[in-house]
Amino acid sequence: MKACPTKVMWHLPIIPRFKRLFSIKEVAKNLNWHVDGRKCDNFLRHLVDSPQWKKIDETFPKFDAEPRNLRL
């Protein structure tokens, strides 16, 4: 009997990767840019300025309250 080829899917846990990202000071600063460093001038300069982002913030206020939460 011939062996059937199988697909291999690698699973990389995301939480340890996020922790590693936030442990690097410069990267953590860039990940929080949408809270700390953006211009609020009503122009669409970044995804954070989009209506969809604002709707998510209104729908999930607890998620929006923590600036370290990442949207994927």
Summary of the structure (lengths in Angstrom):
residues: 72
radius of gyration: 18.5
end to end distance: 44.3
largest distance: 67.8
contacts: 107
relative contact order: 0.11
helix: 53%
strand: 0%
